Amino acid sequence: MRSVAFDRPAPGEEMNTGAEAPARAATSVILLRDAAGGPEVLLVQRNPEARFMGGAWVFPGGAGGEGDADPKATGVRELEEEAGIALAAGDELVAFSRWITPAQVKTRFDTWFFVARAPEGAVVTVDGEECVDARWLRPADALEEAREGRLMLVFPTIKHLQQLAQYASVEDALASARARDVQPVQPRVLVEGDDARVVMPGEPGYED
């Protein structure tokens, strides 16, 4: 089975040759539950027919609508719409990171990622339109399946799963998020001939 590189742009991502496109506000929810083998995260599969990231497995989420000023509210709404899981008013939603799509890409988002504990007994029901399937996976297992070409993951999801794989419990992940000073992260796409790869701030080539 072929090995898949983890530093490639998302399927359907178009490079921008003109002025930098504005980044739309968006939110993703990293929903976690404790399991015998360690915490599991909810991933939903985007419709394979979608032009942008079709078939990719991602955290539930989406862009904010007109008048949406609260990224948490956007995340709660998108989680219920895409996965059929409703978070109650008292459920904790903790900021984990904020990612801005590289300036070299046409379709851009300024995305807040929040960590939350799954409600007890939560049953996932995908909407069947934007999302067509869902799975609970240990982050390390999701990364291994992606490495073997059995699960399509995109760069931000991969980077978050690599961090989530370090936690021994949902509470560990929540405690880490509570202690964070979340600052925007903006990767960069390097294009060399027909090859494109994504680099993080501080990595070779980022400042070139």
Summary of the structure (lengths in Angstrom):
residues: 208
radius of gyration: 16.6
end to end distance: 34.9
largest distance: 50.9
contacts: 621
relative contact order: 0.24
helix: 20%
strand: 29%
